[in-house]
Amino acid sequence: MAKSYQQKSCPVARALDVIGERWSMLILRDLFIHGPRRFQDFQDSLAGVAPNTLSARLKTLEAQAVIERRLYSEHPPRLEYQLTEKGKGLGPVLKALKKWGDQYG
């Protein structure tokens, strides 16, 4: 897990402790746009992310209950990732970032 800002009294710092690592917001973006995704789907859409980094980000987001894994095939075992209710609560944040990026980025 990434280092914490260790500013528990600041809601922005607490939010960044959960979603502030590189690639995390783009993983969430993909889930909002496309719905449930497989590991390979993320690798295809996030050019430049190393598999170990992607795996670490997915594990962190899952540990924070922002996303969850779901087994969609048992033979062979295959997983997909989807937003939790907590993760869906980030929708307005992503929309605001998109609007800001369109205007100033």
PEVEN-V805922 format. One record per residue. N is the residue number from 1. SS is DSSP state (H for helix, E for strand, - for the rest). D_LAST is the distance of its C-alpha to the last C-alpha in Angstrom with 1 decimal. Layout:
((N SS D_LAST) (N SS D_LAST))
This chain:
((1 - 28.9) (2 - 26.3) (3 - 27.3) (4 - 27.1) (5 - 25.7) (6 - 29.2) (7 - 28.3) (8 - 30.0) (9 - 30.0) (10 - 26.2) (11 H 24.8) (12 H 21.2) (13 H 22.8) (14 H 25.0) (15 H 22.1) (16 H 20.4) (17 H 23.8) (18 H 23.7) (19 H 20.2) (20 - 18.5) (21 - 19.6) (22 - 17.5) (23 - 17.5) (24 H 18.8) (25 H 15.9) (26 H 15.6) (27 H 19.4) (28 H 19.2) (29 H 16.6) (30 H 19.2) (31 H 22.0) (32 H 20.6) (33 H 19.9) (34 H 23.1) (35 - 25.5) (36 - 27.8) (37 E 26.9) (38 - 29.0) (39 H 28.3) (40 H 28.3) (41 H 25.8) (42 H 23.3) (43 H 24.2) (44 H 23.7) (45 H 20.2) (46 - 18.9) (47 - 19.5) (48 - 20.4) (49 - 21.5) (50 - 25.1) (51 H 27.6) (52 H 28.8) (53 H 25.3) (54 H 24.7) (55 H 28.2) (56 H 27.7) (57 H 24.5) (58 H 26.4) (59 H 29.4) (60 H 27.5) (61 H 25.9) (62 H 29.3) (63 H 31.1) (64 - 28.9) (65 - 29.8) (66 - 26.3) (67 E 27.4) (68 E 30.8) (69 E 32.6) (70 E 35.0) (71 E 37.7) (72 E 37.8) (73 E 40.5) (74 E 43.3) (75 - 44.7) (76 - 42.8) (77 E 40.8) (78 E 37.2) (79 E 34.4) (80 E 31.4) (81 E 28.9) (82 E 28.0) (83 E 26.4) (84 - 28.9) (85 H 29.1) (86 H 27.4) (87 H 24.5) (88 H 24.3) (89 - 23.9) (90 - 20.3) (91 H 19.4) (92 H 18.2) (93 H 16.1) (94 H 14.3) (95 H 14.0) (96 H 12.5) (97 H 9.8) (98 H 9.2) (99 H 9.3) (100 H 7.0) (101 H 4.3) (102 H 5.9) (103 H 6.2) (104 H 3.8) (105 - 0.0))
